[in-house]
Structures are given as structure tokens and as C-alpha cells.
């Protein structure tokens, strides 16, 4: 099974539909936020270098490959 990691702020917003989809689908994922990862900005920039600021969030990685924009991900 692929490994999913979502990079987003610890708030409801554009990342919340993604979180809900994972939970409702019973799909395990890592929910990475600045609250639970001190290297959040560095890791997010490393996986998605074209979005160094908040405008590039949420970012979902699937086996390390980055995908951006919540509607496109859904």
C-alpha cells in the first residue's frame, strides 16, 4: 500500500476535505503540521520546492512524490 503524507496547517481549511477523505475511506496517512513536526517548512519545501510559502499548501506526498492543490488531489 502506498504511503501518504499530508502537509498542512493544524486547522480546518483546504486540507480538511483531504483529511476527511482519508479517515472516511479508512486509508492510513501521516498528517504533518508545524505542531507535530519542527522541520515542517524545510520538509515541505524539500518535497515541493516551487511553493516555498503557504500558497503551495496543502501538499500530499504519495510514496515521496508531491502533489499540490486540494481539488486536484481530491
Secondary structure, 3 states (H helix, E strand, C coil): CCCEEEECCCCCCCCHHHHHHHHHHCCCCEEECCCCCCCHHHHHHHHCCCCCCHHHCCEEEECCEEEECHHHHC
